[in-house]
């Protein structure tokens, strides 16, 4: 666990990710297992005392994982993402992730997520699926273009779903318009 102690209030916010895999005869995600440095295939952004690190000690196995962390005390985020062209939505998405986000300050919120966004040919986001842990004031909610898969503990879990089947949860997304997917790993906090 990651803890940060400020002004008598214990706050913690972080995300830990391993082994992103998108499968259908070949892997469409570059460096999805993070065995190369995270700048290979991924675009990263940090703001407000946030960090992204790669290492072999976040999980008991010997391979690499990626760790996104946003310290408390300021608003900010750690984000890592990649866009991939896909030939069809009949693909399986699989991710092994350990997520944790929490706040205990009124008006603040925290969220940690693996987001699979569905894009059209011009990179416009049509909708997304968010595997996430979020505090009570987090604005991420289910709707016609967003499906939330809620995480309730800080253990490692493998999440797998077929994209075509998952799009049935997004009434506001026309599956025939999906030409690309965007995989985003994010740890975000506001006033935390």
Secondary structure, DSSP 8 states (H G I E B T S, - for coil): ---EEETTEEEEEEEEEEEEEEESSSB-STTTT--S-TTTT-EEEEESSEEEEEESSSSSSSS-EEEEEE-TTS-EEEEEEEEEE-S-S--EEEEEEEEEEE--STT-EEEEEEEEEEE-TT--EEEEEEEEEE-TT-----BTTEEEEE--SSS-EEEEEEHHHHGGG-TT--GGG--EEEEEEEEEEE--
